[in-house]
């Protein structure tokens, strides 16, 4: 038998037959469905050797071709790469790119002023001339990175796989502070915390960087990192050994005559035991609830042509005369162009006649 039904026009004005709600839903950030990317699973990736001057990717060793984060090094001085005559440094371009993206127009020239005044601060005032930038993968972060739940644990260590020394745990200060408005959305400070994520007391006087949840970017002061996790030469106690022996801790290169792969330094400090990346994404799920009200005089008959016969369209079934009984089994929603956009079936058919009314709530989530 053909499907039969009737049409009821809804008032889609907010608060009438429609109510909209937005819920923030969080989930694990990483591609494998996990919240944490442990040190033992962190590997580097890059597109070409040229990118390695200033840029590296972070991947899971189980899926090495899938980049979870990107790390870039920026320097207003052009440090960290071999700058050829009459050319601009790649690291200088990186710094200016992120300054133009994240800072207000009046702040771009001045650059990132990250460090907080105070006795524990590496830079009492003025511009941070070197930065490390951790940027997320768009498909992983959904609408934004979930604030207050992420954590970066960096470690200076004798070697990869060895319990780290001078472990530095970082997260945003959204639990205590209100955000600063920027062209890239809200901005929070990046401060130190305990391994359990509790913000340490010294965070009130030291700022390690900026966190932009809507852009999925963490900008860190290279000098603040260097002051908190200094690197030493390979034959000295408390050494930090990397794939490249010149990459000692965060004592970043201050020359423009060699390609020292500064972004690799950051990833290397994520590889010793106890280091890790912990992140969750955040997504706005919009739900629209439509109240389909069926009045007493509506939906009591069927427009199925088999219900009638003859030139006068008389009802075939005598039971459909007077006060007939019908059953509503599904609801379909159409847009103004007459296109069906949603359909839902009731768990059990809803009995309907002239003596009853019904309100069917349809919820769409997108």
Secondary structure, DSSP 8 states (H G I E B T S, - for coil): ------------SBTTTEEEEEEEEEEE-STTS-SEEEGGGEEEE-S-TTGGGTEEEEEETTEEEEEEEEEEEEETT-TTSB--TT---HHHHHHHHHHHHHS-TTTTTT------SSTT-S-SSS---EEEEEEE-HHHHBTEE-TTT-EEEEEE-SSTTSB-EEEEEEEE-TTTS--EEETTEEEEEEEEE-TTS-B-GGGGT---EEEETTTTEEEEEHHHHHHHS----TTSTT----SSTT--TT-----SBS---HHHHHHHTTTSBT-EEE-EEEEEEEEEEEEEEE-TTSSSS---GGGEETTTTEES-GGGSSS--EEEEEEEEE-TTS-EEEEEEEEEEEEE-TT--EEEEEEEE-
